Structures are given as structure tokens and as C-alpha cells.
Amino acid sequence: MAVRSAQGDGPTSGRWDGGAEKADFNAKRKKKVAEIYQALNSEPTDVAALRRMAISEGGLLTDEIRRKVWPKLLNVNTSDPPPISGKNLRQMSKDYQQVLLDVRRSLRRFPPGMPEEQREGLQEELIDIILLILERNPQLHYYQGYHDIVVTFLLVLGERLATSLVEKLSTHHLRDFMDPTMDNTKHILNYLMPIIDQVNPELHDFMQSAEVGTIFALSWLITWFGHVLSDFRHVVRLYDFFLACHPLMPIYFAAVIVLYREQEVLDCDCDMASVHHLLSQIPQDLPYETLISRAGDLFVQFPPSELAREAAAQPQAEKTAASTFKDFELASAQQRPDMVLRQRFRGLLRPDERTKDVLTKPRTNRFVKLAVMGLTVALGAAALAVVKSALEWAPKFQLQLFP
């Protein structure tokens, strides 16, 4: 059974004051809910529309809707849950003690005021989900912070559905983080400074002079901000966005947070300790919808393929999600990625010609482009093998980070 946040199951995009504004908000919300259910009830399901709804202002609005849409965004069959393991995973798993410690320290991730007995029951379910996924996927390596992602899915979806979605997520979006080393994760972090440099060279140069690096954003990236945001509404709003987009969107969102705090950074002493301390303390009152929109704009304006040269400071670049992109750029010009697959099968277009055509097209609607880019994520494994998409990263990673 899913658990709703203490703030309720309502909209996540903020409160409105005034009768006229409230009426307008309610009308827009009602219209969006209708559009979401229309996409859900289409035959086949209109996944592109669902992705646009998840990206656009307010996201998916309620946990009830998320329970229906998140599985569609990840192409998870909700009627076929992972089988329960007959093994005593708590005795057999090499990760059990670390998972137990992390889950015990996760009290603040549960809604305030939740009865202790209910919270403890959810913590037990959280442990079971993590151990089952690791047992079913021995190529994956647990890292501290993984539980912050899993608990978000548990609270929204309940144990059964959360297990299915997190397993899919772990073998796709999160695969780089579950590597036995941090090499691929470091490479993804290497995209942060080039994005900032494209938008604000002064801020970039200041941070470079301070030698602050990118470690301040590591917990943001590997927990999808679940570890650093205290308001559950903001966390699930970001998950709507990330699930609907390219796997590298969290690093773009990290960049827009830094850019938003430009003046605070420039007012700091230009040294590593001062800048790192400032940036590692993420504000809780960020204008999330504005930043989401900005991150989407930056992704379209400066796609990963254009930043890859600067980011490829490490030799393992070709193994990561950051090495994909031509197929995502191609998919962005199509309403349905299966059209791309059919064209590839038939050899109608050479890859270089397809990509060139896409890159020279006028800028399209941001939400449509981001949503279609994300559709590649929802294709099955066979399709991913054909398109050689960004999801073909080597799975595995271990990290010891959080106190």
C-alpha cells in the first residue's frame, strides 16, 4: 500500500492566494488531470503526452496519478512484479549491514508525524526491496544514497510496485552509480562545469579559481536530490521531471541551481572551503518550476553531445550515459521512437545524415523535445541494443559517502 506525504496528495507546485487566481489554478489543474487520464486511456498509451505532462508545470500533480504514470514512463508491466526470493537475503547479502545502517538513519525521509510502528514497517520493506534488487541483479553494487531513491518510490507506490520500478531504474538511469568504482559517476559530474561555462563564464572562472570541484553536487546527483531536500513534494516533483527526460537531466538541474545562486557564490571568498560550504547547503525555498524549465532549456540549447569533449576528461567516457546522445537527438525529431527503429532496421537513413538533419532543424517545442528524448528510456532492452542509446552503460558502483 502506498503512503502519501504528510502534506497530502495534492499539487506540488505551490499555493495560490486570491479567489480569481485559485479558480484559474483549479481550472488548469482539472484540465491537466483530464489530459493525463486521456493519455493513459489511449490505445496504445500515449507515453509522449505523459512525458510532456510530467515535465510541464506542476508535474503529475498527485501521488495517485504517479502510481499510474511512473510505470508507463519506465515501461514497467505492473501486472508482472518481481518474484519474491525464497532465500534469506538478510543472512546471505554482503550489503545487508550497510543497508541496515543507512535505512536506520533515514528517519527524516519519512513524513513527519507518521506513527513509529508504520515507519518501522516501511523501513523493513525498504531493506527488503534493496536486497531483492541486488540479489536479482548481481552486476549492481549498492552505494550509500541508493536508499534515498528507493524510499521515494516506496512512499509513493508501495512495496510491490516500487520494487519493479526501482529495479528498472537501477539497470538504466542509475547504472553508472552502481558501478564498482566511481569512475563513471565522476565523468557524469564532469558535465557540470561545462554547462555553467556556457551560461555564465564569470561564475565558471570563479569556481575554477576557488578549485571547488564538483563533489558538492555528488549527493544531489546519485540520490536525485532526495537526500538534500526536506519537502517531499519537491522531491516527487523532480522525480516526475527526471523520469520523463534523458538520464543526464539531474546534472543539468544541478547546474541551474548553481547558476541561480550566482551572486551568493561570487560574494564568497574565492577559496575551496568557502564555496564548497555554500553550495553543499542547498536552499529549501528554490523556485523549482522555474529551475525545471531552465534545466530543460539548457538541455535543448547545450545537449550532452555538444559538451562531451569538455566533459571527457577521463578515459572511461565511452562507457557512460554521457557517451550516447546521437540517438536521443535523432529521437527528439520524431513523435514516436519506434519510427526511428523501423528506419534503422530498413536502412532508410545513414546515422550521420539523420543526426545532421536533426541538429540543423529549428528549435522545437521544449516539452515535446524533452519528452520524446525520454521515450528512448521506455523502450525494451532489444530496442535499446539496436539504437545503442545512452542507457547502455556498464552497470556497477559502490560509494561510501553519507554520515
C-alpha positions in Angstrom: 0.0 0.0 0.0 1.4 3.4 -1.0 2.0 6.1 1.6 1.1 9.6 0.9 3.2 12.5 2.1 2.2 14.4 5.2 1.4 17.4 3.1 -1.3 15.3 1.4 -1.8 14.1 -2.1 -2.3 17.4 -3.8 -0.4 19.6 -6.2 3.3 20.0 -5.7 3.9 23.3 -7.4 3.0 25.7 -4.6 0.0 27.5 -3.1 -2.2 30.2 -4.7 -3.9 33.1 -3.0 -6.9 35.0 -4.1 -10.2 33.8 -5.5 -9.5 34.5 -9.2 -6.0 33.0 -9.1 -7.3 30.0 -7.2 -10.1 29.4 -9.6 -7.7 29.8 -12.6 -5.3 27.3 -10.9 -8.0 24.8 -10.2 -9.2 25.1 -13.8 -5.7 24.5 -15.2 -5.2 21.6 -12.8 -8.5 20.0 -13.7 -7.6 20.3 -17.4 -4.2 18.8 -16.9 -5.7 15.8 -14.9 -8.1 15.2 -17.8 -5.3 15.3 -20.3 -3.2 12.8 -18.2 -6.1 10.3 -18.0 -6.8 10.7 -21.7 -3.2 9.8 -22.5 -3.4 6.9 -20.0 -6.6 5.6 -21.6 -5.4 5.9 -25.2 -4.7 2.7 -27.1 -1.8 2.4 -27.1 -1.0 4.6 -24.1 0.3 8.0 -25.3 3.6 7.9 -23.4 4.9 11.0 -25.2 1.9 13.0 -23.8 2.5 11.6 -20.3 6.1 12.7 -20.5 5.1 16.2 -21.5 2.7 16.3 -18.6 5.4 15.1 -16.2 7.8 17.8 -17.5 5.4 20.8 -17.6 4.4 23.0 -14.7 3.2 21.1 -11.6 4.4 17.7 -13.0 2.0 14.8 -12.3 0.2 16.7 -9.5 -0.7 13.8 -7.2 0.7 10.5 -5.9 -2.4 8.7 -7.2 -1.6 9.8 -10.7 2.1 9.0 -10.2 1.2 5.4 -9.4 -0.4 5.2 -12.8 2.1 7.2 -14.8 5.5 6.4 -13.4 5.3 2.7 -14.6 4.4 4.0 -18.1 7.4 6.3 -18.1 9.7 3.3 -17.3 7.8 0.8 -19.4 7.2 -1.4 -16.4 4.5 -4.1 -16.6 2.6 -3.6 -13.3 0.9 -7.0 -13.6 4.2 -8.8 -13.5 6.0 -8.0 -10.3 9.4 -9.5 -9.5 9.1 -12.8 -7.7 9.7 -12.9 -4.0 13.0 -14.6 -3.3 12.9 -17.8 -1.2 16.3 -17.0 0.2 17.1 -15.4 3.5 18.6 -12.4 1.9 19.4 -10.7 5.2 21.7 -13.5 6.2 23.2 -14.0 2.7 23.7 -10.5 1.4 27.1 -8.9 1.8 25.4 -5.5 1.7 22.9 -6.1 4.5 24.7 -4.4 7.3 25.4 -1.3 5.3 21.8 -1.2 4.0 20.5 -1.6 7.6 22.7 1.3 8.9 21.6 3.6 6.0 17.9 2.7 6.5 18.1 3.3 10.2 19.5 6.8 9.6 16.7 7.6 7.1 14.2 8.8 9.6 13.8 12.3 8.1 12.8 10.8 4.8 9.5 9.7 6.2 6.6 12.1 6.7 6.7 13.9 10.0 4.0 12.7 12.4 4.0 9.2 10.9 3.3 6.6 13.7 6.5 4.9 14.7 5.1 1.4 14.1 4.2 2.4 10.5 7.6 3.9 9.8 9.4 0.9 11.2 7.3 -1.3 8.9 8.2 0.8 5.9 11.9 0.7 6.8 11.7 -3.1 6.8 10.1 -3.0 3.4 12.8 -0.6 2.2 15.5 -3.1 3.3 13.7 -6.0 1.5 13.3 -4.0 -1.7 17.0 -3.1 -1.9 18.3 -6.6 -1.0 15.9 -8.3 -3.5 17.0 -6.0 -6.4 20.7 -6.6 -5.6 20.1 -10.4 -5.4 18.3 -10.4 -8.7 21.0 -8.2 -10.4 24.4 -9.3 -9.1 26.1 -6.9 -11.5 24.8 -4.0 -9.5 26.7 -2.7 -6.5 25.0 -0.9 -3.6 26.0 2.6 -2.8 25.1 4.9 0.1 22.4 7.2 -1.2 20.6 4.5 -3.1 18.2 4.1 -0.3 17.2 7.7 -0.7 15.9 7.0 -4.1 14.2 3.7 -3.2 12.4 5.3 -0.2 10.8 7.9 -2.5 9.3 5.2 -4.7 8.2 3.2 -1.7 6.3 6.1 -0.2 4.6 6.9 -3.5 4.0 3.4 -4.9 4.1 0.9 -2.1 6.4 -2.1 -1.8 5.3 -4.2 -4.8 5.3 -1.6 -7.4 8.3 0.3 -6.0 10.4 -2.9 -6.4 9.5 -3.2 -10.1 10.2 0.4 -10.9 13.4 0.7 -8.9 14.8 -2.4 -10.5 14.2 -1.0 -13.9 15.7 2.4 -12.9 18.7 0.6 -11.4 19.5 -1.1 -14.6 19.0 2.1 -16.7 19.2 5.6 -15.2 21.2 4.6 -12.1 23.6 2.0 -13.7 26.6 4.3 -13.7 26.2 4.9 -10.0 26.1 1.2 -9.3 29.5 0.5 -10.8 32.2 -1.0 -8.5 34.2 2.3 -8.9 33.2 6.0 -9.1 34.8 6.5 -12.5 31.6 6.7 -14.5 30.0 8.9 -11.8 32.9 11.3 -11.9 32.6 11.5 -15.6 28.9 12.5 -15.3 29.8 15.1 -12.8 32.3 16.5 -15.3 29.4 17.8 -17.3 28.5 20.3 -14.5 31.2 22.9 -15.2 30.9 23.0 -19.0 27.2 23.7 -18.6 27.9 26.5 -16.2 30.6 27.8 -18.5 28.2 28.0 -21.4 25.8 30.2 -19.5 28.0 32.2 -17.1 31.7 32.2 -17.9 32.4 34.6 -14.9 30.8 32.2 -12.4 32.6 29.2 -14.0 36.0 31.0 -13.8 35.4 32.0 -10.2 34.6 28.4 -9.2 37.6 27.2 -11.1 39.8 29.7 -9.3 38.4 28.5 -6.0 39.2 24.9 -7.0 35.9 23.9 -5.6 35.4 20.9 -8.0 32.1 19.2 -8.3 32.0 17.0 -5.2 29.4 19.3 -3.6 26.9 18.0 -6.2 27.6 14.3 -5.8 24.8 13.6 -3.3 22.4 15.7 -5.4 23.2 13.5 -8.5 23.2 10.0 -7.0 20.1 10.5 -4.9 18.2 12.6 -7.4 18.2 15.3 -4.7 16.2 13.1 -2.3 19.0 13.3 0.3 19.1 17.1 0.4 15.5 18.3 0.0 13.3 18.2 3.1 9.9 18.7 1.4 8.6 15.5 -0.1 6.5 17.5 -2.6 9.6 19.0 -4.1 11.3 15.6 -4.3 8.5 13.9 -6.2 8.1 16.9 -8.5 11.8 16.4 -9.5 11.3 12.7 -10.0 8.4 13.4 -12.4 10.8 15.5 -14.4 13.8 13.2 -14.3 11.7 10.1 -15.1 10.4 11.9 -18.2 13.8 13.0 -19.5 17.2 12.0 -20.5 19.2 10.2 -17.8 21.6 13.2 -17.6 18.9 15.7 -16.7 19.8 15.7 -13.0 23.2 17.2 -13.8 21.6 19.9 -15.8 19.3 20.6 -12.8 22.4 20.7 -10.6 23.9 23.3 -12.9 20.8 25.6 -12.8 20.8 25.5 -9.0 24.4 26.8 -9.1 23.6 29.4 -11.7 20.6 30.5 -9.7 22.9 31.1 -6.7 25.4 33.1 -8.8 25.5 36.2 -6.6 25.9 34.1 -3.4 28.8 32.3 -4.9 30.5 35.4 -6.2 30.1 37.1 -2.8 32.0 34.2 -1.2 35.7 34.2 -0.5 37.4 32.7 -3.5 38.6 29.5 -1.8 37.5 25.9 -1.9 36.3 25.7 1.7 34.0 28.8 1.4 32.5 27.9 -1.9 32.0 24.2 -1.1 30.3 25.0 2.2 27.9 27.4 0.5 27.0 25.1 -2.4 26.7 22.0 -0.2 24.0 23.7 1.8 21.2 23.6 -0.7 18.3 26.1 0.0 14.9 24.6 0.6 12.9 27.5 -0.9 14.2 27.2 -4.5 11.8 28.2 -7.3 11.5 24.7 -8.5 9.2 25.2 -11.5 11.5 28.0 -12.8 14.6 25.9 -12.4 13.0 22.8 -14.1 12.0 25.0 -17.0 15.5 26.4 -17.2 17.2 23.0 -17.0 15.0 21.9 -19.9 16.0 24.9 -21.9 19.7 24.3 -21.2 19.5 20.7 -22.2 18.0 21.6 -25.6 20.4 24.5 -26.1 23.5 22.6 -24.9 22.8 18.9 -25.4 25.3 16.5 -23.9 26.8 15.7 -27.3 28.0 19.3 -27.6 29.5 19.2 -24.1 31.1 15.8 -24.4 34.5 17.0 -25.4 34.9 19.2 -22.4 33.4 16.6 -20.1 35.5 13.7 -21.4 38.4 14.3 -19.1 38.6 10.6 -18.2 39.3 7.7 -20.5 36.2 5.7 -19.5 33.9 8.3 -21.1 32.6 5.8 -23.8 31.2 3.5 -21.1 28.8 6.1 -19.6 25.4 7.5 -20.2 27.3 10.6 -21.3 28.5 9.0 -24.4 25.1 8.4 -26.1 23.2 11.3 -27.5 23.1 11.0 -31.3 20.2 8.6 -30.9 18.5 10.9 -28.4 19.0 13.8 -30.8 17.5 11.8 -33.5 14.6 10.7 -31.4 13.9 14.3 -30.5 12.8 15.0 -34.1 10.3 12.2 -34.0 6.9 11.8 -32.3 7.4 8.0 -31.8 10.9 6.4 -31.4 9.7 3.2 -32.9 9.7 5.1 -36.2 13.4 5.6 -35.7 13.9 1.9 -35.0 12.0 0.9 -38.1 14.0 3.3 -40.2 17.2 1.9 -38.8 16.1 -1.7 -39.5 15.3 -0.8 -43.1 18.4 1.2 -43.6 16.5 4.2 -44.9 18.9 6.7 -43.5 22.6 6.7 -42.6 23.2 7.7 -39.0 25.4 10.7 -39.8 22.7 12.1 -42.2 19.9 11.6 -39.6 21.8 13.4 -36.9 22.8 16.2 -39.2 19.2 16.8 -40.2 18.1 16.9 -36.6 20.8 19.3 -35.4 20.1 21.8 -38.2 16.3 21.9 -37.6 14.8 25.0 -36.0 14.3 24.7 -32.2 11.2 22.7 -31.4 8.8 23.0 -28.5 10.8 22.3 -25.4 8.4 19.9 -23.7 7.8 17.9 -26.9 11.5 17.6 -27.5 12.4 16.6 -23.9 9.5 14.2 -23.7 10.5 12.3 -26.9 14.1 12.2 -25.8 13.0 10.5 -22.7 10.9 7.9 -24.7 14.1 6.0 -25.6 14.3 5.1 -21.9 11.0 3.4 -22.0 11.8 1.1 -24.9 12.7 -2.5 -24.2 16.2 -4.0 -24.0 16.2 -5.2 -27.6 15.3 -1.8 -28.9 18.0 -0.2 -26.7 20.5 -2.6 -28.2 19.5 -1.5 -31.7 19.7 2.2 -31.1 22.8 2.0 -29.0 21.3 4.5 -26.7 22.7 6.2 -23.6 21.2 3.5 -21.5 23.9 1.0 -22.5 26.2 1.9 -19.6 28.1 -0.7 -17.7 26.2 -1.5 -14.5 28.0 -1.4 -11.2 29.2 1.1 -8.5 29.9 1.4 -4.8 30.1 4.5 -2.7 30.7 5.4 0.9 29.5 8.9 1.4 26.9 9.9 3.9 27.3 10.1 7.6 
